């Protein structure tokens, strides 16, 4: 029986740090198969994926991933605890034995953090600081553990979600290597760089620098495929915010505390997405929270759209080993395995993913759901 390790990913784009993580995950677990649970066309921090899900799937498979499945949009563009819950749920659905993830402090005791969560987090909300900062300070005061690094926060989310699900997965935190996740420059002294730095190099047309820190499949993608940014979607967002009445904006998921007024005023004034973000930003509203809200606006997403649990597995691609694993598990899945999109599949199953795919298609011109089949890499 083949055994699989799940790896939650965005691969935006797939780089040498991801390749290192992949090898470490297999070495640490002895797994036969690597399953990437990959965000689709929009990402956890409320940003469009730089390359679409099919382009990133192909690069990941060429980089050594065996099987890629899509993390549904209602999990992918969420605060860390909901993102983590969706990823853990999907890894368990496809029968992974382990869940491996990068962490700044892999020795962190997640159980201690879980045991010392506040009974009612709403009791200590403060409107002059982001909720996450207040929550992290509470945990530090209770445990002495500082939970403020992005991958550590997600690791805590995976541990909490896994415990709540009855521990279906063995968690395997792996030391993150290389530059900080938000470093904006590629170091000449390292073969590993952040995805942020790689995207910046592409913007600056410095593909030679990017080539040093990514596998061959990613190099091909960077050279040949169009990279997307929030600015590409700014005209659509601006129209939605200016045109829609406040009452309609108020119905958008997580649109609270009257921020819809601030968003509308900023959209009227701003000439670019960057300027818009600066106009909206306050101590209370982080750039990430603003970007996620803007994503929900583009999708017309209400609470019932986003507060879902996956009732399907969307297959994006596989290699020979991944196909063997699929043959092993497909008769034991308790949800449908989607390999082809029809009108009924869109209407009944993947509505949010389809909306997001159409947004991407409007910019890069490539169909994201209809007429697409899983990518096969031999």
Order of alpha helices (4+ residues) and beta strands (2+ residues): beta-alpha-beta-alpha-beta-alpha-alpha-beta-alpha-alpha-alpha-beta-alpha-alpha-alpha-alpha-alpha-alpha-alpha-alpha-alpha-beta-alpha-beta-alpha-alpha-beta
